[in-house]
């Protein structure tokens, strides 16, 4: 059995699952998802249950009422796992470790695994599985129809926790990315996705062209945004694993994907065929 830790936000959960799935498939063994870290995270929820993913079992502490008990039970479980299983920890974030290919059955994967090199051989499976398993809202369906029927470009503007972290992308990146996109394709319609739509409107107020600011009523608009975003023909990414996955899952063979030239640009995070803009 392969066990993979699932934690953090939706994009990171996808990376962790993808690496675990690819390893289990390669070894012909079962897959267990350890979602216990999310049980004590007040900011993030387990989101993979919105997708048609495949796994054999999962470990959760949600059934325990108090956080200290959840942490204690998780530590006890991990102590047991480390005696029975090999423990393979990611060495360097965003840098592919080829030793993953050498792991054996009964291994626990502890890391973020943020490179397509960990799971590129399973891409067709992941495209099929990373689809909604619940009814989408009418607003989401309407936007999906819109982006499928024009030369749509998704623009992701990430604010939220990035503001406090000081890693938000500035006006220059988006201006240069739009300029590059219009050099590569024509008659585009930009669909802007953001956790701060009013900020995004201000960001693009001086841009010409057609801009649609994606807003609608839904129980889980973040996940539904993802399903709209990945149906766009092209992508201008934020420095975010969320828009990374929307771009990677995009099935347009002629897609143009633009990413920011941050410190991640020198890592294995971005596929080589995507275009960097500073």
DAPE-V289171 format. One record per residue. N is the residue number from 1. RES is the residue in one letter. PHI is phi in radians with two decimals (none if undefined). D_CENTER is the distance of its C-alpha to the mean C-alpha in Angstrom with 1 decimal. Layout:
n:res:phi:d_center
N:RES:PHI:D_CENTER
N:RES:PHI:D_CENTER
//
This chain:
n:res:phi:d_center
1:X:none:24.4
2:X:-1.79:21.1
3:X:-1.95:19.6
4:X:-2.20:16.1
5:X:-1.26:15.2
6:X:-2.08:12.4
7:X:-2.68:12.0
8:X:1.16:10.6
9:X:-1.43:8.0
10:X:-1.00:5.6
11:X:-1.06:2.4
12:X:-1.18:5.6
13:X:-1.06:7.0
14:X:-1.12:5.4
15:X:-1.05:6.7
16:X:-1.12:9.7
17:X:-1.12:10.5
18:X:-1.03:10.3
19:X:-1.13:12.7
20:X:-1.12:14.9
21:X:-1.08:15.2
22:X:-1.09:16.2
23:X:-1.15:18.6
24:X:-1.12:20.2
25:X:-1.14:20.7
26:X:-1.08:22.2
27:X:-1.58:24.5
28:X:1.15:25.4
29:X:-2.24:24.8
30:X:-1.46:23.2
31:X:-2.18:19.9
32:X:-2.04:19.7
33:X:-1.77:16.8
34:X:-1.66:17.9
35:X:-1.81:16.4
36:X:-1.18:19.4
37:X:-1.15:17.8
38:X:-1.27:16.2
39:X:-1.19:19.7
40:X:-2.02:20.9
41:X:-1.89:18.0
42:X:-1.35:19.3
43:X:-1.80:16.3
44:X:-2.15:13.5
45:X:-2.05:13.8
46:X:-1.23:13.0
47:X:-1.99:10.8
48:X:-1.20:10.8
49:X:-1.28:14.3
50:X:-1.54:13.2
51:X:-2.08:12.5
52:X:-1.57:15.2
53:X:-1.38:14.3
54:X:-2.02:17.2
55:X:-2.81:18.5
56:X:-1.73:22.0
57:X:-2.87:21.9
58:X:-2.54:20.2
59:X:-1.96:21.6
60:X:-2.40:21.5
61:X:-2.02:23.9
62:X:-1.05:23.4
63:X:-1.26:26.9
64:X:-1.47:28.4
65:X:-1.42:29.3
66:X:-1.86:29.4
67:X:-1.00:26.8
68:X:-1.02:29.3
69:X:-1.20:29.9
70:X:-1.09:26.3
71:X:-1.16:26.0
72:X:-1.09:29.3
73:X:-1.15:28.5
74:X:-1.10:25.2
75:X:-1.11:27.2
76:X:-1.14:29.8
77:X:-1.10:27.4
78:X:-1.19:25.9
79:X:-1.10:29.5
80:X:-1.16:30.3
81:X:-1.07:27.3
82:X:-1.19:28.2
83:X:-1.41:31.7
84:X:-1.72:30.8
85:X:-2.10:27.7
86:X:-1.30:26.7
87:X:-2.06:24.2
88:X:-1.88:21.9
89:X:-1.81:20.2
90:X:-1.07:18.0
91:X:-1.46:20.5
92:X:-2.36:18.8
93:X:-1.07:15.3
94:X:1.24:13.7
95:X:-1.94:16.9
96:X:-1.13:17.0
97:X:-1.91:19.6
98:X:-1.12:21.6
99:X:-1.16:23.2
100:X:-1.01:20.4
101:X:-1.18:22.2
102:X:-1.76:25.4
103:X:-1.15:24.3
104:X:-1.84:26.5
105:X:-1.03:26.3
106:X:1.09:26.1
107:X:-2.20:23.5
108:X:-1.74:21.2
109:X:-1.70:18.0
110:X:-2.13:17.3
111:X:3.01:14.6
112:X:-1.78:11.0
113:X:0.97:11.5
114:X:-1.62:9.4
115:X:-2.75:11.2
116:X:-1.12:11.6
117:X:-1.09:15.1
118:X:-1.30:14.4
119:X:-2.53:13.6
120:X:-1.04:14.8
121:X:-1.21:17.8
122:X:-1.87:16.0
123:X:-1.01:14.1
124:X:-1.08:16.4
125:X:-1.12:15.9
126:X:-1.14:12.1
127:X:-1.05:12.6
128:X:-1.24:15.2
129:X:-1.41:13.6
130:X:-1.47:10.3
131:X:-2.23:12.8
132:X:-1.21:14.3
133:X:-1.89:17.0
134:X:-2.27:18.5
135:X:-1.12:20.5
136:X:-1.45:18.8
137:X:-1.18:20.8
138:X:-1.07:23.4
139:X:-1.11:21.8
140:X:-1.11:18.5
141:X:-1.07:20.6
142:X:-1.12:22.7
143:X:-1.17:20.0
144:X:-1.04:18.6
145:X:-1.09:22.2
146:X:-1.10:22.6
147:X:-1.25:19.8
148:X:-1.33:20.9
149:X:-1.98:24.5
150:X:-2.66:24.3
151:X:-1.45:23.1
152:X:-1.45:20.0
153:X:-2.19:17.9
154:X:-1.41:14.8
155:X:-2.07:15.0
156:X:-1.81:12.4
157:X:-2.04:14.4
158:X:-1.67:12.9
159:X:-2.08:15.8
160:X:0.90:16.1
161:X:-1.17:16.0
162:X:-1.14:15.7
163:X:-1.11:19.3
164:X:-1.15:20.7
165:X:-1.35:18.9
166:X:1.24:20.5
167:X:-2.14:17.5
168:X:-1.16:17.3
169:X:-1.43:17.9
170:X:-1.62:21.4
171:X:-1.05:23.3
172:X:-1.02:24.2
173:X:-1.03:20.8
174:X:-1.17:20.3
175:X:-1.07:24.0
176:X:-1.20:23.8
177:X:-1.17:20.7
178:X:-1.12:22.4
179:X:-1.05:25.6
180:X:-1.16:24.0
181:X:-1.06:22.4
182:X:-1.33:25.8
183:X:-1.34:27.5
184:X:-1.65:25.4
185:X:-2.61:25.6
186:X:-2.36:27.7
187:X:0.92:28.0
188:X:-1.56:24.5
189:X:-2.15:23.3
190:X:-1.59:20.6
191:X:-1.95:18.3
192:X:-1.70:17.2
193:X:-2.01:14.3
194:X:-2.77:14.7
195:X:-1.50:15.2
196:X:-2.55:18.6
197:X:-1.10:20.0
198:X:-1.12:23.5
199:X:-1.10:22.4
200:X:-1.11:20.7
201:X:-1.08:23.9
202:X:-1.18:25.9
203:X:-1.07:23.7
204:X:-1.89:24.5
205:X:-1.11:27.9
206:X:-1.68:29.8
207:X:-1.50:27.8
208:X:-1.52:29.7
209:X:1.80:28.3
210:X:-1.65:26.6
211:X:-2.13:23.8
212:X:-1.92:22.4
213:X:-1.68:20.8
214:X:-1.27:18.6
215:X:-2.56:20.2
216:X:-2.92:21.2
217:X:-1.62:22.1
218:X:-2.78:19.7
219:X:-1.21:19.3
220:X:-2.34:15.5
221:X:-1.10:15.0
222:X:-1.09:11.5
223:X:-1.19:10.3
224:X:-1.18:12.9
225:X:-0.95:11.9
226:X:-1.06:8.7
227:X:-1.21:11.4
228:X:-1.24:13.6
229:X:-1.00:11.5
230:X:-1.29:10.8
231:X:-1.56:14.6
232:X:-1.14:15.7
233:X:-1.21:17.7
234:X:-2.41:16.4
235:X:-2.52:13.9
236:X:-1.94:14.6
237:X:-1.39:11.5
238:X:-1.59:11.5
239:X:-1.45:11.1
240:X:-2.57:7.6
241:X:-1.22:4.3
242:X:-1.10:3.6
243:X:-1.33:6.3
244:X:-1.00:5.9
245:X:-1.20:4.3
246:X:-1.06:7.0
247:X:-1.23:9.3
248:X:-1.16:9.1
249:X:-1.45:9.8
250:X:-1.07:12.4
251:X:-1.62:15.7
252:X:-1.18:18.0
253:X:-1.15:19.9
254:X:-1.88:21.0
255:X:-1.13:17.9
256:X:-1.93:18.0
257:X:-2.09:14.9
258:X:-1.98:15.8
259:X:-2.25:14.2
260:X:-1.40:16.1
261:X:-1.46:18.5
262:X:-1.50:17.7
263:X:-1.10:18.5
264:X:-1.27:15.3
265:X:-1.07:16.9
266:X:-1.58:19.3
267:X:-1.77:16.9
268:X:-1.67:15.2
269:X:-1.18:11.8
270:X:-1.71:12.5
271:X:-1.05:14.2
272:X:-1.14:17.8
273:X:-1.43:18.3
274:X:-1.44:16.2
275:X:-1.91:18.4
276:X:-1.60:18.6
277:X:-2.31:20.3
278:X:-1.86:21.7
//
